[in-house]
């Protein structure tokens, strides 16, 4: 027994010497702070079916009894992928330094839809954004296509508010979001036009007040506040840009200079100063939602002798949940006059809609039936009075969104 105890003691001593001789493991590198980087990836798919039926009497209204061969108006049926978005967003190095990157996969090729960096210089009250993003003009235009109440924005919103552009903007949400302000400078050429036709940039500003509490930029009142919320906004843009057919010539006419031995003369072409104004109102209360916007645009050509062109547009829409957070119904009406100096060229829209939300905006089915009218001179009366071309349009849209946030 004493011999066994002596051998065990020698073995333990040998193990101790070996452990002492073994090099100590290297110290682990300090872990990066959990809030250094954050990324969230999401994908959005919108598939759309559309059936359009034109006015059966359009030929007689437009041409009267004029002889000649012309295309016969046909009903159309279309099924397509409306949007296929891949979005990556989060922050880098600091929670106040945010980024957003969006790619559009629907279409013949991949395009860059949005890419910007947003710095919260002083919380939500003072922020700076740079890159490619929405020009701050129009409530419906600033509402994501994923959160629209109808299959898409109204024609008036698409006409007067052009969406994304390259620019720099200062903005903020003071008073807990009861006040919003935006002021920025942009190229003014529209999305994915990385060039300038002249040295005049687009200036844009927007101001919103919501006295009863912030009103989110969403169409329906999903998870709407139990108390009444209202918001009132005004916005404006000024831009130098080319007009369509301002000289009576189809297409864009660039500025030109003609020189002779006697001197040079300039033709500013279709270049003009374009000013757009807008006003909007929005209401949310439980399952009820309503919004409306007014637009006005003035184009003042630089070329002497050309008159100003003025355009006006508006829309109003509202919805109510028949089954809370599941089934919604409503209606949208809108109108436009793209040249108030020219008679008989107005458009009108009346579109009832119904939406089913299976999992909020991430899984929803939308359907609307639009009554569209376009005013034209009635050829049957020699063009001296107006008539309306009527078109009916059925749209059904399915939306699926997936979200993935990898661990830090």
Secondary structure, 3 states (H helix, E strand, C coil): CHHHHHHHHHHHHHHHHHHHHCCCCCCCCCCCCCCCEEEEEEEEEEEEEEEEECCCCHHHHHHCCCCCCCCCCCCEEEEEEEEEEEEEEEEECCCCEEEEEEEECCCCCCEEEEEEEEEEEEHHHEEEEEEEEECCCCHHHHCCHHHCCCCCCCHHHHHHCCCEEEEEEEEECCHHHCEEEEEEEECCCCCCCCCCCCCCCEEEEEEEECCCCCCCCCCCCCCCCCCCEEEEEEEEEEEEEECCCCCCCCCCCCCEEEEECCEEEEECCCEEEEEEEEEEEEEEECCEEEEEEEEEEEEEECCCCCCCEEEEEEEEEEEEEEECCCEEEEEEEEEEECCCCCCCCEEEEEEEEEEEECCHHHEEEEEEEEEEEEEEECHHHCCCCEEEEEEEEEEEEEEEEEEECCCC
